[in-house]
Amino acid sequence: AASKPASVEELGSLQLAGSDRTVVESLNDLILVIGENLKIRRYEIIEGDVVTYIHGGGAVGVAVKFETNIEDKAEFVAMGKNIAMQVAAMSPEYLSKDCISEDELAKMKSITIDSSLNKPDSLPKPILTKLFDKACAEKLFSDEDIAAYEENKKNPYLFNFLSKEAVATLAELAIAGKAEFVNDKIFAGAVEGRIKKQIKETCLLEQAFVRSDLFDGNVAGYVAQVAKTT
């Protein structure tokens, strides 16, 4: 922080604070002692209003930078630590949904569609019925699976009566009919719901705030509440 090196290589050549050896030399000394390879991969200098949190004896470290005009630093630091703890616990990939690019959203949607089609038991009933009708009509199921389907098709636990081969066949048919099914309103709605759920899980501000004893809502709401009350 004091020297502001421009690269990892420059950092390695600096004298380690409190030592007469360089960072690289000190690192090599430590490698010899513990017998494990160590490498400094990257660093970032963060300036401004920052709160840090270390978890698991150093296994996880979080630094959160804020843009704030909150004058009560005690309240700010308490909020910052709670947000940092949230990051450590929930490992968000993005700050907010606005940080997800169109390409990333398209990839997320494609993966969600394929994973949905590969789990036939989660498909909307109209689509699933089409798959079963095709599998039975074209004898893609064994006689045992056809009989099990006919006997239990109204049973909510139908898939418990089918063989793994039958389930795999349904998944193959679903993938083969992808072009048709992605335009199905019910299926599209289910996919959209799963994407929204992923966004809530992977975007920090959309995540449910883990300290529900302090605030019942998402992280963005918690930050807004603290800003309002201070």
C-alpha positions in Angstrom: 0.0 0.0 0.0 2.9 2.4 0.8 4.9 1.5 -2.4 1.9 1.0 -4.8 3.7 -1.5 -7.1 2.5 -1.5 -10.7 2.7 -5.3 -11.1 3.0 -8.6 -9.2 6.6 -8.8 -10.3 7.4 -5.3 -8.9 5.6 -6.3 -5.7 7.9 -9.4 -5.4 11.0 -7.3 -5.7 10.0 -4.9 -2.9 11.5 -5.3 0.6 8.9 -7.0 2.8 7.8 -4.7 5.6 9.6 -5.5 8.9 12.2 -7.6 7.1 15.5 -7.2 5.3 14.4 -9.6 2.5 12.3 -9.1 -0.5 8.7 -10.3 -0.8 9.8 -13.2 -3.2 12.7 -14.2 -0.9 10.4 -14.3 2.1 7.8 -16.3 0.1 10.5 -18.8 -0.9 11.6 -19.1 2.8 8.1 -19.9 3.7 7.8 -22.5 0.9 10.9 -24.3 2.3 9.4 -24.3 5.8 5.9 -25.7 5.0 6.8 -27.7 1.9 3.9 -26.3 -0.1 4.1 -24.1 -3.1 2.8 -20.5 -2.7 2.3 -17.9 -5.3 1.0 -14.3 -5.2 -1.4 -14.2 -8.1 -2.9 -10.8 -7.9 -3.6 -7.8 -5.6 -5.7 -4.7 -5.7 -5.2 -1.4 -3.9 -8.6 -0.1 -2.7 -8.9 3.5 -1.5 -11.9 5.2 0.0 -14.5 4.0 2.5 -13.7 0.3 2.9 -14.7 -2.3 5.5 -12.9 -5.6 5.7 -13.8 -9.0 7.3 -11.7 -12.1 7.8 -13.4 -15.5 8.3 -12.2 -19.0 9.0 -8.8 -18.0 10.4 -7.8 -16.3 7.2 -9.4 -18.8 4.7 -11.8 -16.2 3.5 -11.2 -12.4 3.3 -13.6 -9.8 2.1 -13.1 -6.1 1.4 -16.1 -4.0 0.5 -15.8 -0.5 -0.8 -18.7 2.0 -0.3 -19.6 5.3 -1.7 -21.2 7.1 1.2 -21.7 10.4 3.0 -22.7 8.8 6.2 -21.1 10.8 9.0 -21.6 8.3 11.8 -18.7 6.0 11.1 -19.7 3.6 13.8 -23.0 2.9 12.1 -21.3 2.7 8.7 -18.6 0.3 9.9 -21.3 -1.9 11.5 -23.2 -2.0 8.3 -20.1 -2.6 6.3 -19.1 -5.6 8.4 -22.5 -7.1 8.0 -22.3 -6.7 4.2 -18.8 -8.2 4.2 -20.1 -11.1 6.3 -22.9 -11.6 3.8 -20.3 -11.8 1.0 -18.2 -14.3 2.9 -21.3 -16.5 3.7 -23.1 -16.3 0.3 -20.3 -15.8 -2.2 -22.2 -13.5 -4.6 -20.8 -13.4 -8.2 -22.1 -9.9 -9.0 -22.9 -6.7 -7.2 -26.4 -6.4 -8.8 -28.4 -7.7 -11.7 -27.3 -4.6 -13.7 -23.7 -6.0 -13.6 -24.7 -9.1 -15.6 -24.0 -8.5 -19.3 -26.4 -9.5 -22.1 -24.0 -12.3 -23.1 -23.9 -13.7 -19.6 -27.7 -13.5 -19.3 -28.0 -15.3 -22.6 -25.6 -18.0 -21.4 -27.5 -18.3 -18.1 -30.8 -18.7 -20.0 -29.3 -21.4 -22.3 -27.9 -23.4 -19.4 -31.2 -23.1 -17.5 -33.2 -24.3 -20.6 -30.9 -27.3 -21.1 -30.8 -28.3 -17.4 -34.7 -28.0 -17.3 -35.1 -30.2 -20.3 -32.6 -32.7 -18.8 -34.9 -33.1 -15.8 -38.2 -34.3 -17.3 -39.9 -34.6 -13.9 -39.7 -30.8 -13.5 -41.2 -30.0 -16.9 -44.8 -28.5 -17.3 -47.4 -31.2 -17.5 -48.5 -30.5 -21.2 -44.9 -30.9 -22.4 -44.4 -34.0 -20.3 -47.6 -35.6 -21.6 -46.3 -35.0 -25.2 -43.0 -36.7 -24.3 -44.8 -39.7 -22.7 -47.2 -40.1 -25.7 -44.3 -40.1 -28.1 -42.2 -42.6 -26.1 -45.1 -45.0 -25.7 -46.4 -44.6 -29.3 -42.9 -45.2 -30.8 -42.1 -48.0 -28.4 -39.1 -46.1 -27.0 -40.0 -47.4 -23.5 -39.7 -51.0 -22.5 -43.0 -52.9 -22.1 -42.5 -52.7 -18.3 -42.1 -48.9 -18.4 -45.1 -48.5 -20.7 -47.2 -50.5 -18.3 -45.9 -48.6 -15.3 -46.8 -45.3 -17.0 -50.3 -46.4 -17.9 -50.9 -47.6 -14.4 -49.5 -44.6 -12.6 -49.7 -41.7 -14.9 -52.1 -39.9 -12.6 -49.9 -40.6 -9.6 -47.8 -37.5 -8.4 -44.9 -39.9 -7.8 -45.0 -41.4 -11.3 -41.3 -41.1 -11.8 -40.7 -43.5 -8.8 -42.2 -46.2 -10.9 -40.1 -45.7 -14.1 -36.7 -47.1 -14.8 -33.6 -44.9 -15.2 -33.6 -45.8 -18.9 -37.2 -44.4 -19.3 -36.3 -41.2 -17.6 -33.2 -40.8 -19.7 -35.3 -41.4 -22.8 -37.7 -38.6 -21.8 -34.7 -36.3 -21.3 -33.4 -37.1 -24.8 -36.8 -36.4 -26.3 -37.0 -33.2 -24.4 -33.7 -32.0 -25.7 -34.6 -33.1 -29.3 -37.8 -31.0 -29.1 -36.0 -28.0 -27.6 -36.8 -25.7 -30.6 -40.5 -26.3 -30.0 -40.6 -26.3 -26.2 -38.7 -23.0 -25.7 -41.6 -21.2 -27.3 -44.1 -22.8 -24.9 -45.4 -20.1 -22.6 -45.6 -22.3 -19.6 -42.0 -23.6 -20.1 -40.7 -20.1 -20.9 -42.3 -18.8 -17.7 -40.7 -21.6 -15.6 -37.3 -20.8 -17.1 -37.7 -17.1 -16.4 -38.6 -18.0 -12.8 -35.5 -20.1 -12.4 -33.3 -17.3 -13.9 -34.8 -14.8 -11.4 -34.0 -17.2 -8.6 -30.4 -17.5 -9.8 -30.1 -13.7 -9.9 -31.4 -13.5 -6.4 -28.8 -16.0 -5.3 -25.8 -14.7 -7.3 -26.2 -10.9 -7.0 -25.3 -9.3 -3.7 -27.9 -6.6 -3.6 -30.7 -9.0 -4.5 -29.7 -11.7 -2.0 -31.8 -12.2 1.1 -30.0 -10.5 4.0 -28.6 -13.2 6.2 -28.9 -11.1 9.4 -32.7 -11.4 9.4 -32.6 -10.4 13.1 -31.5 -6.9 11.9 -33.5 -6.6 8.7 -36.1 -8.8 6.9 -35.5 -8.3 3.2 -32.7 -8.2 0.6 -29.3 -6.6 1.0 -30.3 -3.5 -1.0 -33.1 -2.9 1.4 -30.8 -3.3 4.4 -28.4 -0.7 3.0 -31.2 1.7 2.2 -32.6 1.3 5.7 -29.3 2.1 7.3 -28.8 5.1 5.0 -32.3 6.4 5.9 -31.9 6.0 9.7 -28.4 7.6 9.9 
